[in-house]
Amino acid sequence: MSTVAEIQEAIATLPAQERAELRHWLEAREEDGWDRQITADSAAGKLDFMTKQAEQAKRDGTLRPLP
């Protein structure tokens, strides 16, 4: 297994196009992790407070549409 320093050194030598491809790949991995976390938190009820806040805001007449 490569060390972080070795990986950083290898990245530094990549052509711009390959660095862009790597950046997109890393971003996609982060987004996938975020999606899994949100799904798990929602299933566990950790986000229920948001629904309650929105419902209360609607009742109070203070609910604003998303931009």
PDB file with one MODEL, atoms N, CA, C and O in Angstrom:
MODEL        1
ATOM      1  N   MET A   1       0.842  -1.180   0.000  1.00  0.00           N
ATOM      2  CA  MET A   1       0.000   0.000   0.000  1.00  0.00           C
ATOM      3  C   MET A   1       0.887   1.243   0.000  1.00  0.00           C
ATOM      4  O   MET A   1       1.909   1.291   0.684  1.00  0.00           O
ATOM      5  N   SER A   2       0.492   2.219  -0.756  1.00  0.00           N
ATOM      6  CA  SER A   2       1.247   3.467  -0.836  1.00  0.00           C
ATOM      7  C   SER A   2       0.937   4.357   0.357  1.00  0.00           C
ATOM      8  O   SER A   2      -0.151   4.304   0.930  1.00  0.00           O
ATOM      9  N   THR A   3       1.907   5.167   0.712  1.00  0.00           N
ATOM     10  CA  THR A   3       1.683   6.140   1.771  1.00  0.00           C
ATOM     11  C   THR A   3       1.039   7.384   1.162  1.00  0.00           C
ATOM     12  O   THR A   3       1.044   7.564  -0.056  1.00  0.00           O
ATOM     13  N   VAL A   4       0.499   8.221   2.003  1.00  0.00           N
ATOM     14  CA  VAL A   4      -0.109   9.465   1.526  1.00  0.00           C
ATOM     15  C   VAL A   4       0.934  10.302   0.794  1.00  0.00           C
ATOM     16  O   VAL A   4       0.644  10.894  -0.246  1.00  0.00           O
ATOM     17  N   ALA A   5       2.127  10.349   1.328  1.00  0.00           N
ATOM     18  CA  ALA A   5       3.186  11.117   0.681  1.00  0.00           C
ATOM     19  C   ALA A   5       3.480  10.578  -0.718  1.00  0.00           C
ATOM     20  O   ALA A   5       3.682  11.359  -1.648  1.00  0.00           O
ATOM     21  N   GLU A   6       3.508   9.267  -0.876  1.00  0.00           N
ATOM     22  CA  GLU A   6       3.747   8.675  -2.192  1.00  0.00           C
ATOM     23  C   GLU A   6       2.611   8.987  -3.158  1.00  0.00           C
ATOM     24  O   GLU A   6       2.837   9.269  -4.335  1.00  0.00           O
ATOM     25  N   ILE A   7       1.401   8.932  -2.649  1.00  0.00           N
ATOM     26  CA  ILE A   7       0.237   9.241  -3.486  1.00  0.00           C
ATOM     27  C   ILE A   7       0.267  10.709  -3.900  1.00  0.00           C
ATOM     28  O   ILE A   7       0.013  11.038  -5.059  1.00  0.00           O
ATOM     29  N   GLN A   8       0.579  11.585  -2.953  1.00  0.00           N
ATOM     30  CA  GLN A   8       0.670  13.013  -3.277  1.00  0.00           C
ATOM     31  C   GLN A   8       1.736  13.270  -4.337  1.00  0.00           C
ATOM     32  O   GLN A   8       1.529  14.062  -5.256  1.00  0.00           O
ATOM     33  N   GLU A   9       2.848  12.614  -4.207  1.00  0.00           N
ATOM     34  CA  GLU A   9       3.934  12.778  -5.178  1.00  0.00           C
ATOM     35  C   GLU A   9       3.486  12.302  -6.559  1.00  0.00           C
ATOM     36  O   GLU A   9       3.769  12.948  -7.568  1.00  0.00           O
ATOM     37  N   ALA A  10       2.790  11.174  -6.596  1.00  0.00           N
ATOM     38  CA  ALA A  10       2.308  10.646  -7.872  1.00  0.00           C
ATOM     39  C   ALA A  10       1.285  11.598  -8.498  1.00  0.00           C
ATOM     40  O   ALA A  10       1.303  11.826  -9.707  1.00  0.00           O
ATOM     41  N   ILE A  11       0.402  12.146  -7.678  1.00  0.00           N
ATOM     42  CA  ILE A  11      -0.600  13.085  -8.188  1.00  0.00           C
ATOM     43  C   ILE A  11       0.067  14.321  -8.765  1.00  0.00           C
ATOM     44  O   ILE A  11      -0.356  14.841  -9.798  1.00  0.00           O
ATOM     45  N   ALA A  12       1.102  14.784  -8.099  1.00  0.00           N
ATOM     46  CA  ALA A  12       1.812  15.984  -8.558  1.00  0.00           C
ATOM     47  C   ALA A  12       2.410  15.800  -9.945  1.00  0.00           C
ATOM     48  O   ALA A  12       2.637  16.781 -10.654  1.00  0.00           O
ATOM     49  N   THR A  13       2.667  14.565 -10.340  1.00  0.00           N
ATOM     50  CA  THR A  13       3.284  14.318 -11.649  1.00  0.00           C
ATOM     51  C   THR A  13       2.266  14.056 -12.751  1.00  0.00           C
ATOM     52  O   THR A  13       2.634  13.929 -13.919  1.00  0.00           O
ATOM     53  N   LEU A  14       0.983  13.975 -12.387  1.00  0.00           N
ATOM     54  CA  LEU A  14      -0.050  13.695 -13.388  1.00  0.00           C
ATOM     55  C   LEU A  14      -0.261  14.885 -14.321  1.00  0.00           C
ATOM     56  O   LEU A  14      -0.147  16.039 -13.908  1.00  0.00           O
ATOM     57  N   PRO A  15      -0.568  14.592 -15.570  1.00  0.00           N
ATOM     58  CA  PRO A  15      -0.966  15.674 -16.476  1.00  0.00           C
ATOM     59  C   PRO A  15      -2.287  16.289 -15.990  1.00  0.00           C
ATOM     60  O   PRO A  15      -3.039  15.647 -15.256  1.00  0.00           O
ATOM     61  N   ALA A  16      -2.562  17.514 -16.394  1.00  0.00           N
ATOM     62  CA  ALA A  16      -3.752  18.237 -15.937  1.00  0.00           C
ATOM     63  C   ALA A  16      -5.038  17.441 -16.162  1.00  0.00           C
ATOM     64  O   ALA A  16      -5.903  17.404 -15.287  1.00  0.00           O
ATOM     65  N   GLN A  17      -5.168  16.812 -17.315  1.00  0.00           N
ATOM     66  CA  GLN A  17      -6.393  16.061 -17.621  1.00  0.00           C
ATOM     67  C   GLN A  17      -6.584  14.897 -16.644  1.00  0.00           C
ATOM     68  O   GLN A  17      -7.700  14.647 -16.187  1.00  0.00           O
ATOM     69  N   GLU A  18      -5.520  14.201 -16.329  1.00  0.00           N
ATOM     70  CA  GLU A  18      -5.634  13.079 -15.403  1.00  0.00           C
ATOM     71  C   GLU A  18      -5.905  13.557 -13.982  1.00  0.00           C
ATOM     72  O   GLU A  18      -6.615  12.885 -13.233  1.00  0.00           O
ATOM     73  N   ARG A  19      -5.351  14.710 -13.597  1.00  0.00           N
ATOM     74  CA  ARG A  19      -5.670  15.283 -12.280  1.00  0.00           C
ATOM     75  C   ARG A  19      -7.141  15.646 -12.219  1.00  0.00           C
ATOM     76  O   ARG A  19      -7.788  15.448 -11.190  1.00  0.00           O
ATOM     77  N   ALA A  20      -7.678  16.176 -13.312  1.00  0.00           N
ATOM     78  CA  ALA A  20      -9.105  16.514 -13.364  1.00  0.00           C
ATOM     79  C   ALA A  20      -9.954  15.250 -13.228  1.00  0.00           C
ATOM     80  O   ALA A  20     -10.953  15.247 -12.508  1.00  0.00           O
ATOM     81  N   GLU A  21      -9.562  14.184 -13.913  1.00  0.00           N
ATOM     82  CA  GLU A  21     -10.285  12.916 -13.805  1.00  0.00           C
ATOM     83  C   GLU A  21     -10.245  12.394 -12.371  1.00  0.00           C
ATOM     84  O   GLU A  21     -11.253  11.917 -11.850  1.00  0.00           O
ATOM     85  N   LEU A  22      -9.090  12.485 -11.743  1.00  0.00           N
ATOM     86  CA  LEU A  22      -8.946  12.041 -10.363  1.00  0.00           C
ATOM     87  C   LEU A  22      -9.825  12.878  -9.438  1.00  0.00           C
ATOM     88  O   LEU A  22     -10.483  12.340  -8.547  1.00  0.00           O
ATOM     89  N   ARG A  23      -9.834  14.196  -9.650  1.00  0.00           N
ATOM     90  CA  ARG A  23     -10.651  15.095  -8.830  1.00  0.00           C
ATOM     91  C   ARG A  23     -12.132  14.732  -8.956  1.00  0.00           C
ATOM     92  O   ARG A  23     -12.846  14.684  -7.954  1.00  0.00           O
ATOM     93  N   HIS A  24     -12.592  14.476 -10.177  1.00  0.00           N
ATOM     94  CA  HIS A  24     -13.994  14.098 -10.386  1.00  0.00           C
ATOM     95  C   HIS A  24     -14.312  12.775  -9.702  1.00  0.00           C
ATOM     96  O   HIS A  24     -15.383  12.613  -9.118  1.00  0.00           O
ATOM     97  N   TRP A  25     -13.389  11.839  -9.775  1.00  0.00           N
ATOM     98  CA  TRP A  25     -13.588  10.533  -9.128  1.00  0.00           C
ATOM     99  C   TRP A  25     -13.693  10.704  -7.610  1.00  0.00           C
ATOM    100  O   TRP A  25     -14.566  10.116  -6.971  1.00  0.00           O
ATOM    101  N   LEU A  26     -12.798  11.514  -7.041  1.00  0.00           N
ATOM    102  CA  LEU A  26     -12.825  11.745  -5.597  1.00  0.00           C
ATOM    103  C   LEU A  26     -14.116  12.448  -5.179  1.00  0.00           C
ATOM    104  O   LEU A  26     -14.712  12.095  -4.162  1.00  0.00           O
ATOM    105  N   GLU A  27     -14.544  13.431  -5.950  1.00  0.00           N
ATOM    106  CA  GLU A  27     -15.781  14.141  -5.641  1.00  0.00           C
ATOM    107  C   GLU A  27     -16.975  13.194  -5.674  1.00  0.00           C
ATOM    108  O   GLU A  27     -17.852  13.271  -4.813  1.00  0.00           O
ATOM    109  N   ALA A  28     -17.014  12.304  -6.660  1.00  0.00           N
ATOM    110  CA  ALA A  28     -18.113  11.342  -6.766  1.00  0.00           C
ATOM    111  C   ALA A  28     -18.128  10.412  -5.553  1.00  0.00           C
ATOM    112  O   ALA A  28     -19.195  10.085  -5.034  1.00  0.00           O
ATOM    113  N   ARG A  29     -16.951   9.989  -5.102  1.00  0.00           N
ATOM    114  CA  ARG A  29     -16.881   9.128  -3.906  1.00  0.00           C
ATOM    115  C   ARG A  29     -17.410   9.859  -2.684  1.00  0.00           C
ATOM    116  O   ARG A  29     -18.132   9.275  -1.875  1.00  0.00           O
ATOM    117  N   GLU A  30     -17.057  11.137  -2.541  1.00  0.00           N
ATOM    118  CA  GLU A  30     -17.539  11.928  -1.407  1.00  0.00           C
ATOM    119  C   GLU A  30     -19.055  12.082  -1.467  1.00  0.00           C
ATOM    120  O   GLU A  30     -19.739  11.971  -0.450  1.00  0.00           O
ATOM    121  N   GLU A  31     -19.576  12.339  -2.667  1.00  0.00           N
ATOM    122  CA  GLU A  31     -21.019  12.493  -2.824  1.00  0.00           C
ATOM    123  C   GLU A  31     -21.741  11.197  -2.486  1.00  0.00           C
ATOM    124  O   GLU A  31     -22.793  11.225  -1.847  1.00  0.00           O
ATOM    125  N   ASP A  32     -21.189  10.062  -2.905  1.00  0.00           N
ATOM    126  CA  ASP A  32     -21.797   8.772  -2.587  1.00  0.00           C
ATOM    127  C   ASP A  32     -21.839   8.554  -1.083  1.00  0.00           C
ATOM    128  O   ASP A  32     -22.842   8.082  -0.548  1.00  0.00           O
ATOM    129  N   GLY A  33     -20.759   8.894  -0.407  1.00  0.00           N
ATOM    130  CA  GLY A  33     -20.720   8.760   1.047  1.00  0.00           C
ATOM    131  C   GLY A  33     -21.745   9.659   1.715  1.00  0.00           C
ATOM    132  O   GLY A  33     -22.415   9.251   2.663  1.00  0.00           O
ATOM    133  N   TRP A  34     -21.867  10.882   1.219  1.00  0.00           N
ATOM    134  CA  TRP A  34     -22.856  11.827   1.747  1.00  0.00           C
ATOM    135  C   TRP A  34     -24.268  11.263   1.544  1.00  0.00           C
ATOM    136  O   TRP A  34     -25.085  11.299   2.465  1.00  0.00           O
ATOM    137  N   ASP A  35     -24.556  10.753   0.363  1.00  0.00           N
ATOM    138  CA  ASP A  35     -25.874  10.190   0.086  1.00  0.00           C
ATOM    139  C   ASP A  35     -26.189   9.029   1.023  1.00  0.00           C
ATOM    140  O   ASP A  35     -27.304   8.929   1.535  1.00  0.00           O
ATOM    141  N   ARG A  36     -25.210   8.151   1.249  1.00  0.00           N
ATOM    142  CA  ARG A  36     -25.435   7.018   2.157  1.00  0.00           C
ATOM    143  C   ARG A  36     -25.695   7.502   3.585  1.00  0.00           C
ATOM    144  O   ARG A  36     -26.548   6.955   4.284  1.00  0.00           O
ATOM    145  N   GLN A  37     -24.958   8.528   4.014  1.00  0.00           N
ATOM    146  CA  GLN A  37     -25.129   9.056   5.366  1.00  0.00           C
ATOM    147  C   GLN A  37     -26.505   9.696   5.534  1.00  0.00           C
ATOM    148  O   GLN A  37     -27.172   9.469   6.543  1.00  0.00           O
ATOM    149  N   ILE A  38     -26.932  10.484   4.563  1.00  0.00           N
ATOM    150  CA  ILE A  38     -28.250  11.120   4.628  1.00  0.00           C
ATOM    151  C   ILE A  38     -29.343  10.063   4.659  1.00  0.00           C
ATOM    152  O   ILE A  38     -30.295  10.176   5.431  1.00  0.00           O
ATOM    153  N   THR A  39     -29.215   9.039   3.827  1.00  0.00           N
ATOM    154  CA  THR A  39     -30.209   7.963   3.796  1.00  0.00           C
ATOM    155  C   THR A  39     -30.274   7.250   5.145  1.00  0.00           C
ATOM    156  O   THR A  39     -31.363   6.978   5.651  1.00  0.00           O
ATOM    157  N   ALA A  40     -29.129   6.949   5.722  1.00  0.00           N
ATOM    158  CA  ALA A  40     -29.086   6.272   7.023  1.00  0.00           C
ATOM    159  C   ALA A  40     -29.652   7.166   8.124  1.00  0.00           C
ATOM    160  O   ALA A  40     -30.421   6.703   8.967  1.00  0.00           O
ATOM    161  N   ASP A  41     -29.274   8.447   8.119  1.00  0.00           N
ATOM    162  CA  ASP A  41     -29.787   9.370   9.134  1.00  0.00           C
ATOM    163  C   ASP A  41     -31.287   9.535   9.020  1.00  0.00           C
ATOM    164  O   ASP A  41     -31.985   9.600  10.033  1.00  0.00           O
ATOM    165  N   SER A  42     -31.789   9.604   7.803  1.00  0.00           N
ATOM    166  CA  SER A  42     -33.231   9.733   7.595  1.00  0.00           C
ATOM    167  C   SER A  42     -33.963   8.493   8.101  1.00  0.00           C
ATOM    168  O   SER A  42     -34.977   8.603   8.791  1.00  0.00           O
ATOM    169  N   ALA A  43     -33.450   7.319   7.757  1.00  0.00           N
ATOM    170  CA  ALA A  43     -34.077   6.070   8.193  1.00  0.00           C
ATOM    171  C   ALA A  43     -34.057   5.939   9.712  1.00  0.00           C
ATOM    172  O   ALA A  43     -34.952   5.328  10.297  1.00  0.00           O
ATOM    173  N   ALA A  44     -33.041   6.512  10.349  1.00  0.00           N
ATOM    174  CA  ALA A  44     -32.920   6.437  11.808  1.00  0.00           C
ATOM    175  C   ALA A  44     -33.738   7.520  12.512  1.00  0.00           C
ATOM    176  O   ALA A  44     -33.788   7.562  13.741  1.00  0.00           O
ATOM    177  N   GLY A  45     -34.379   8.396  11.731  1.00  0.00           N
ATOM    178  CA  GLY A  45     -35.195   9.439  12.324  1.00  0.00           C
ATOM    179  C   GLY A  45     -34.420  10.674  12.757  1.00  0.00           C
ATOM    180  O   GLY A  45     -34.980  11.566  13.395  1.00  0.00           O
ATOM    181  N   LYS A  46     -33.143  10.734  12.417  1.00  0.00           N
ATOM    182  CA  LYS A  46     -32.308  11.850  12.859  1.00  0.00           C
ATOM    183  C   LYS A  46     -32.661  13.174  12.185  1.00  0.00           C
ATOM    184  O   LYS A  46     -32.246  14.239  12.642  1.00  0.00           O
ATOM    185  N   LEU A  47     -33.430  13.104  11.093  1.00  0.00           N
ATOM    186  CA  LEU A  47     -33.785  14.318  10.365  1.00  0.00           C
ATOM    187  C   LEU A  47     -35.256  14.704  10.551  1.00  0.00           C
ATOM    188  O   LEU A  47     -35.746  15.645   9.927  1.00  0.00           O
ATOM    189  N   ASP A  48     -35.940  13.972  11.409  1.00  0.00           N
ATOM    190  CA  ASP A  48     -37.362  14.241  11.627  1.00  0.00           C
ATOM    191  C   ASP A  48     -37.610  15.662  12.131  1.00  0.00           C
ATOM    192  O   ASP A  48     -38.656  16.247  11.853  1.00  0.00           O
ATOM    193  N   PHE A  49     -36.655  16.213  12.865  1.00  0.00           N
ATOM    194  CA  PHE A  49     -36.823  17.570  13.385  1.00  0.00           C
ATOM    195  C   PHE A  49     -37.003  18.577  12.257  1.00  0.00           C
ATOM    196  O   PHE A  49     -37.683  19.587  12.435  1.00  0.00           O
ATOM    197  N   MET A  50     -36.409  18.317  11.104  1.00  0.00           N
ATOM    198  CA  MET A  50     -36.541  19.234   9.968  1.00  0.00           C
ATOM    199  C   MET A  50     -37.978  19.274   9.465  1.00  0.00           C
ATOM    200  O   MET A  50     -38.510  20.343   9.163  1.00  0.00           O
ATOM    201  N   THR A  51     -38.599  18.110   9.379  1.00  0.00           N
ATOM    202  CA  THR A  51     -39.991  18.037   8.950  1.00  0.00           C
ATOM    203  C   THR A  51     -40.878  18.766   9.945  1.00  0.00           C
ATOM    204  O   THR A  51     -41.776  19.512   9.555  1.00  0.00           O
ATOM    205  N   LYS A  52     -40.627  18.550  11.221  1.00  0.00           N
ATOM    206  CA  LYS A  52     -41.424  19.213  12.251  1.00  0.00           C
ATOM    207  C   LYS A  52     -41.263  20.727  12.177  1.00  0.00           C
ATOM    208  O   LYS A  52     -42.241  21.462  12.317  1.00  0.00           O
ATOM    209  N   GLN A  53     -40.042  21.194  11.960  1.00  0.00           N
ATOM    210  CA  GLN A  53     -39.815  22.635  11.841  1.00  0.00           C
ATOM    211  C   GLN A  53     -40.535  23.210  10.630  1.00  0.00           C
ATOM    212  O   GLN A  53     -41.126  24.287  10.708  1.00  0.00           O
ATOM    213  N   ALA A  54     -40.488  22.493   9.511  1.00  0.00           N
ATOM    214  CA  ALA A  54     -41.151  22.966   8.299  1.00  0.00           C
ATOM    215  C   ALA A  54     -42.663  22.978   8.477  1.00  0.00           C
ATOM    216  O   ALA A  54     -43.338  23.914   8.048  1.00  0.00           O
ATOM    217  N   GLU A  55     -43.188  21.940   9.110  1.00  0.00           N
ATOM    218  CA  GLU A  55     -44.636  21.898   9.352  1.00  0.00           C
ATOM    219  C   GLU A  55     -45.069  23.038  10.270  1.00  0.00           C
ATOM    220  O   GLU A  55     -46.119  23.643  10.053  1.00  0.00           O
ATOM    221  N   GLN A  56     -44.266  23.337  11.296  1.00  0.00           N
ATOM    222  CA  GLN A  56     -44.585  24.439  12.200  1.00  0.00           C
ATOM    223  C   GLN A  56     -44.514  25.775  11.467  1.00  0.00           C
ATOM    224  O   GLN A  56     -45.373  26.636  11.658  1.00  0.00           O
ATOM    225  N   ALA A  57     -43.512  25.944  10.645  1.00  0.00           N
ATOM    226  CA  ALA A  57     -43.381  27.178   9.871  1.00  0.00           C
ATOM    227  C   ALA A  57     -44.562  27.350   8.928  1.00  0.00           C
ATOM    228  O   ALA A  57     -45.039  28.467   8.726  1.00  0.00           O
ATOM    229  N   LYS A  58     -45.037  26.250   8.349  1.00  0.00           N
ATOM    230  CA  LYS A  58     -46.199  26.317   7.466  1.00  0.00           C
ATOM    231  C   LYS A  58     -47.434  26.745   8.250  1.00  0.00           C
ATOM    232  O   LYS A  58     -48.203  27.593   7.797  1.00  0.00           O
ATOM    233  N   ARG A  59     -47.618  26.157   9.424  1.00  0.00           N
ATOM    234  CA  ARG A  59     -48.759  26.539  10.270  1.00  0.00           C
ATOM    235  C   ARG A  59     -48.670  28.003  10.683  1.00  0.00           C
ATOM    236  O   ARG A  59     -49.683  28.701  10.744  1.00  0.00           O
ATOM    237  N   ASP A  60     -47.461  28.461  10.965  1.00  0.00           N
ATOM    238  CA  ASP A  60     -47.257  29.847  11.399  1.00  0.00           C
ATOM    239  C   ASP A  60     -47.302  30.836  10.238  1.00  0.00           C
ATOM    240  O   ASP A  60     -47.350  32.047  10.456  1.00  0.00           O
ATOM    241  N   GLY A  61     -47.286  30.324   9.000  1.00  0.00           N
ATOM    242  CA  GLY A  61     -47.294  31.197   7.838  1.00  0.00           C
ATOM    243  C   GLY A  61     -45.921  31.797   7.535  1.00  0.00           C
ATOM    244  O   GLY A  61     -45.819  32.790   6.815  1.00  0.00           O
ATOM    245  N   THR A  62     -44.874  31.196   8.083  1.00  0.00           N
ATOM    246  CA  THR A  62     -43.528  31.725   7.866  1.00  0.00           C
ATOM    247  C   THR A  62     -42.676  30.846   6.956  1.00  0.00           C
ATOM    248  O   THR A  62     -41.488  31.107   6.770  1.00  0.00           O
ATOM    249  N   LEU A  63     -43.275  29.819   6.396  1.00  0.00           N
ATOM    250  CA  LEU A  63     -42.545  28.909   5.502  1.00  0.00           C
ATOM    251  C   LEU A  63     -42.254  29.630   4.184  1.00  0.00           C
ATOM    252  O   LEU A  63     -43.149  30.183   3.544  1.00  0.00           O
ATOM    253  N   ARG A  64     -40.990  29.606   3.806  1.00  0.00           N
ATOM    254  CA  ARG A  64     -40.562  30.254   2.570  1.00  0.00           C
ATOM    255  C   ARG A  64     -40.186  29.191   1.541  1.00  0.00           C
ATOM    256  O   ARG A  64     -39.643  28.147   1.904  1.00  0.00           O
ATOM    257  N   PRO A  65     -40.466  29.441   0.271  1.00  0.00           N
ATOM    258  CA  PRO A  65     -40.072  28.466  -0.765  1.00  0.00           C
ATOM    259  C   PRO A  65     -38.545  28.445  -0.918  1.00  0.00           C
ATOM    260  O   PRO A  65     -37.862  29.424  -0.615  1.00  0.00           O
ATOM    261  N   LEU A  66     -38.046  27.341  -1.381  1.00  0.00           N
ATOM    262  CA  LEU A  66     -36.617  27.239  -1.668  1.00  0.00           C
ATOM    263  C   LEU A  66     -36.294  28.139  -2.842  1.00  0.00           C
ATOM    264  O   LEU A  66     -37.106  28.292  -3.754  1.00  0.00           O
ATOM    265  N   PRO A  67     -35.106  28.740  -2.826  1.00  0.00           N
ATOM    266  CA  PRO A  67     -34.719  29.623  -3.953  1.00  0.00           C
ATOM    267  C   PRO A  67     -34.531  28.851  -5.233  1.00  0.00           C
ATOM    268  O   PRO A  67     -34.208  29.437  -6.266  1.00  0.00           O
TER     269      PRO A  67
ENDMDL
END
